Amino acid sequence: MRGKLARELEGYGLPDRPGPDTSTAPVTDADLERLPPTVQRYLGFMRCVGRPRDWSFRIAARGRFRRSASEWWMACESWQYNTRLRLARVFLMRMRFFGIVPVIGRDTYVDGSGRLQIRLLDLITVGDGTGEAFDVGELVTYLNDAILLSPSMLLVPQVQWSAVDDHAFDVALTDCEHTVHARVSVDERGAPTDFETTDRFFADPKDPNQVTRCRWTTPLDGYRIVGDRPLPTGGRAIWHPTDGPPLEYVQLAFRPETLAFNVAP
């Protein structure tokens, strides 16, 4: 899967290093002074101060996935690469339908365009969703990744932070004329406990082009220190439709040995 991700990235021509107009200067206390206190506490927990600003990361995870509450869970493996140099997210997931048929799912956001593609054996396309709903949904998923793994990627003019209270803040990200919003909940340390947005769209498992705006959350199980950074021990993704019960459809545990920051695609 790592090799498949590398080959996939070759086709996008993403930058392999920061240019002269991209700041990688270390984050300072002064950089955080204008931010709401809860955001400052969160960035403190994430150990941003004193570290150069990240411009990319790569990570893998293992877990399980299901398309609906009536289906069996399927074991899955994912690899992804995110960059802020030309804002992009490339996420690949492998699973086996009915425990037999290999399936590759692709969630991508590149140059303002989002896409959800599902391919049996990585040969036969059975779902291919594009359009504004996917542009917005994939952009807010990029935001979710950065909040949980690499918040210094969000210390840019395109991101706005807003106060809520001592246990939450709002964050908005603009790219390619799209702006997405989310609310982040934190504990007393500033550690993220949940991410909530309505800028995601639930896709019908039988037809990814049939989508409905839906509240989406990613509660976390906790954090551990990997190297000199906090890393979520695991997390879940949950749809909250207005006309039915919540659907927890994916559970993932990050593989710390695969985590790498500021690496070329």
C-alpha positions as CSV (number, residue, x, y, z in Angstrom):
1,M,0.0,0.0,0.0
2,R,2.9,2.4,0.7
3,G,4.2,1.7,-2.8
4,K,0.7,2.2,-4.3
5,L,0.5,5.6,-2.5
6,A,3.9,6.6,-3.8
7,R,3.0,5.7,-7.4
8,E,-0.3,7.6,-7.0
9,L,1.5,10.7,-5.8
10,E,3.8,10.7,-8.8
11,G,0.9,11.5,-11.0
12,Y,-0.1,14.7,-9.2
13,G,3.3,16.5,-9.5
14,L,3.1,17.9,-6.0
15,P,6.0,20.1,-4.7
16,D,8.8,18.1,-3.1
17,R,10.1,21.0,-1.0
18,P,9.0,24.4,0.3
19,G,9.6,27.4,-2.0
20,P,10.9,30.8,-0.9
21,D,7.3,32.0,-0.3
22,T,6.5,29.2,2.2
23,S,7.4,29.8,5.8
24,T,8.9,26.9,7.8
25,A,10.1,29.2,10.6
26,P,9.7,27.8,14.1
27,V,6.4,28.6,15.8
28,T,6.9,31.2,18.6
29,D,4.8,32.3,21.6
30,A,4.2,35.6,19.8
31,D,2.6,33.7,16.9
32,L,-0.1,32.4,19.3
33,E,-0.8,35.7,21.1
34,R,-3.7,36.7,18.8
35,L,-5.4,33.3,19.1
36,P,-8.2,32.5,21.5
37,P,-7.0,31.0,24.9
38,T,-8.5,27.6,24.2
39,V,-6.7,27.4,20.8
40,Q,-3.4,28.4,22.6
41,R,-3.9,25.6,25.1
42,Y,-4.6,23.1,22.3
43,L,-1.4,24.2,20.3
44,G,0.5,24.0,23.6
45,F,-0.6,20.4,24.1
46,M,0.3,19.6,20.5
47,R,3.9,20.9,21.2
48,C,3.9,23.4,18.3
49,V,6.0,26.2,19.9
50,G,9.7,26.0,19.1
51,R,9.2,23.5,16.2
52,P,9.4,24.5,12.6
53,R,6.1,24.7,10.8
54,D,5.2,21.4,9.1
55,W,4.5,21.3,5.4
56,S,3.6,17.7,4.9
57,F,3.1,14.4,6.6
58,R,2.6,10.7,5.7
59,I,1.0,8.1,8.0
60,A,-0.6,4.6,7.8
61,A,-3.4,3.1,9.9
62,R,-5.2,-0.2,10.5
63,G,-8.7,-0.8,11.6
64,R,-12.1,-1.7,10.3
65,F,-14.8,-0.3,8.0
66,R,-18.4,-0.8,7.1
67,R,-20.8,0.9,4.7
68,S,-23.9,0.6,6.8
69,A,-25.1,-0.6,10.2
70,S,-26.5,-3.8,8.7
71,E,-23.2,-4.9,7.2
72,W,-20.3,-6.7,8.7
73,W,-17.2,-4.8,9.7
74,M,-14.3,-5.3,7.2
75,A,-10.6,-5.2,8.2
76,C,-8.9,-2.3,6.5
77,E,-5.5,-0.7,6.0
78,S,-4.9,2.9,5.0
79,W,-2.0,5.1,3.8
80,Q,-2.1,8.9,3.3
81,Y,-0.1,11.9,2.4
82,N,-1.0,15.5,3.1
83,T,0.8,18.7,2.0
84,R,0.2,22.4,2.4
85,L,2.6,23.5,-0.3
86,R,-0.1,22.9,-2.9
87,L,-2.9,22.0,-0.6
88,A,-3.6,18.3,-1.1
89,R,-4.7,15.1,0.6
90,V,-4.3,11.7,-0.9
91,F,-5.8,8.8,1.1
92,L,-5.9,5.2,0.1
93,M,-7.7,2.4,1.9
94,R,-7.7,-1.3,1.2
95,M,-10.3,-3.8,2.4
96,R,-12.0,-7.0,1.3
97,F,-15.7,-7.1,0.5
98,F,-17.3,-10.3,1.9
99,G,-13.8,-11.1,3.3
100,I,-12.7,-12.1,-0.2
101,V,-12.7,-9.4,-2.9
102,P,-9.9,-6.8,-2.6
103,V,-11.2,-3.2,-2.9
104,I,-9.3,0.0,-3.0
105,G,-11.0,3.2,-1.9
106,R,-9.5,6.6,-2.8
107,D,-10.3,9.9,-1.0
108,T,-8.4,12.8,-2.7
109,Y,-8.3,16.5,-2.6
110,V,-5.9,18.2,-5.1
111,D,-6.1,21.6,-6.7
112,G,-9.5,22.4,-5.2
113,S,-11.1,19.2,-6.4
114,G,-12.3,16.3,-4.2
115,R,-13.0,12.8,-5.3
116,L,-14.2,9.5,-3.8
117,Q,-13.4,6.5,-6.0
118,I,-14.0,2.8,-5.3
119,R,-12.4,0.1,-7.4
120,L,-12.7,-3.7,-7.2
121,L,-9.2,-5.3,-7.4
122,D,-8.1,-1.7,-8.2
123,L,-9.2,-2.5,-11.7
124,I,-13.0,-2.1,-11.9
125,T,-14.5,1.2,-10.9
126,V,-17.8,0.7,-8.9
127,G,-18.1,4.2,-7.6
128,D,-16.6,7.6,-8.6
129,G,-17.9,10.7,-6.9
130,T,-16.9,14.2,-7.9
131,G,-18.4,17.7,-7.7
132,E,-18.8,20.5,-5.2
133,A,-20.0,18.2,-2.4
134,F,-16.8,16.2,-2.7
135,D,-14.6,19.3,-3.0
136,V,-16.0,20.6,0.3
137,G,-16.1,17.2,2.0
138,E,-12.5,16.4,1.2
139,L,-11.3,19.9,2.1
140,V,-12.8,19.6,5.6
141,T,-11.3,16.1,6.0
142,Y,-7.9,17.7,5.2
143,L,-8.7,20.1,8.1
144,N,-9.6,17.2,10.4
145,D,-6.3,15.5,9.6
146,A,-4.3,18.6,10.4
147,I,-6.1,19.3,13.6
148,L,-5.3,15.8,14.9
149,L,-1.8,15.3,13.5
150,S,-0.1,18.5,12.4
151,P,-1.7,21.8,13.5
152,S,1.3,24.0,12.5
153,M,0.1,23.3,8.9
154,L,-2.9,25.5,9.8
155,L,-0.9,28.5,11.1
156,V,-1.5,30.2,7.7
157,P,-3.6,33.2,6.6
158,Q,-6.2,30.8,5.0
159,V,-7.2,29.6,8.5
160,Q,-9.4,31.5,11.0
161,W,-9.7,30.5,14.6
162,S,-12.7,31.5,16.8
163,A,-13.4,31.3,20.5
164,V,-16.3,29.1,21.8
165,D,-15.5,28.3,25.5
166,D,-12.9,26.7,27.6
167,H,-13.5,23.3,26.1
168,A,-14.0,24.1,22.4
169,F,-13.0,26.4,19.5
170,D,-14.1,26.9,15.9
171,V,-11.8,26.7,12.9
172,A,-12.4,27.6,9.3
173,L,-10.2,26.9,6.2
174,T,-10.4,28.5,2.8
175,D,-8.9,27.0,-0.4
176,C,-9.9,27.5,-4.0
177,E,-12.9,29.6,-3.2
178,H,-14.3,27.0,-0.8
179,T,-14.5,27.6,3.0
180,V,-15.1,24.8,5.4
181,H,-15.9,25.0,9.2
182,A,-15.5,22.7,12.1
183,R,-15.8,22.7,15.9
184,V,-13.0,21.1,17.9
185,S,-13.6,19.9,21.5
186,V,-10.6,19.7,23.9
187,D,-10.0,18.4,27.4
188,E,-8.4,20.3,30.3
189,R,-4.9,19.7,28.8
190,G,-5.9,21.1,25.4
191,A,-5.9,17.6,23.8
192,P,-8.5,17.2,21.1
193,T,-11.4,14.9,22.0
194,D,-13.7,15.4,19.0
195,F,-14.0,17.2,15.7
196,E,-17.5,18.1,14.4
197,T,-18.6,19.6,11.0
198,T,-21.6,19.8,8.8
199,D,-19.4,20.3,5.7
200,R,-19.4,16.6,4.9
201,F,-21.8,14.8,2.6
202,F,-23.0,11.2,3.1
203,A,-22.7,9.2,0.0
204,D,-25.1,6.3,-0.8
205,P,-23.0,3.1,-0.7
206,K,-24.7,2.0,-4.0
207,D,-24.1,5.3,-5.8
208,P,-21.4,7.7,-4.4
209,N,-22.8,10.5,-6.6
210,Q,-26.0,10.5,-4.4
211,V,-24.9,12.7,-1.5
212,T,-26.6,14.5,1.4
213,R,-25.1,17.1,3.7
214,C,-24.6,15.4,7.1
215,R,-23.2,16.1,10.5
216,W,-19.9,14.2,10.8
217,T,-17.7,13.7,13.9
218,T,-14.4,12.0,14.7
219,P,-14.1,11.2,18.4
220,L,-10.7,10.2,19.7
221,D,-9.7,7.5,22.1
222,G,-6.7,9.3,23.5
223,Y,-3.2,10.4,22.8
224,R,0.3,9.1,23.3
225,I,3.7,10.6,22.8
226,V,5.6,9.4,19.8
227,G,9.1,10.9,19.5
228,D,8.5,14.4,20.8
229,R,4.9,14.7,19.5
230,P,1.4,13.7,20.6
231,L,-0.3,11.1,18.4
232,P,-3.9,9.9,18.7
233,T,-4.0,6.3,19.9
234,G,-7.1,5.7,17.7
235,G,-10.2,7.3,16.5
236,R,-13.6,6.8,14.8
237,A,-15.7,8.5,12.2
238,I,-19.4,8.8,12.7
239,W,-22.3,10.1,10.4
240,H,-25.2,11.7,12.2
241,P,-28.1,11.7,9.8
242,T,-31.2,13.8,10.7
243,D,-33.6,10.9,9.8
244,G,-31.9,8.0,11.6
245,P,-29.4,6.8,14.3
246,P,-25.7,7.7,14.1
247,L,-23.6,5.4,11.9
248,E,-20.1,4.7,13.2
249,Y,-18.5,3.5,10.0
250,V,-14.8,3.4,10.5
251,Q,-12.4,2.8,13.4
252,L,-8.7,3.4,12.9
253,A,-5.5,3.1,14.9
254,F,-2.5,5.0,13.5
255,R,0.8,3.1,13.1
256,P,3.4,5.3,14.8
257,E,6.3,3.7,13.0
258,T,4.9,5.0,9.7
259,L,4.6,8.7,10.7
260,A,6.9,11.1,8.9
261,F,6.8,14.9,8.7
262,N,8.1,17.2,6.0
263,V,8.7,14.5,3.5
264,A,8.5,14.8,-0.3
265,P,5.6,13.0,-2.0
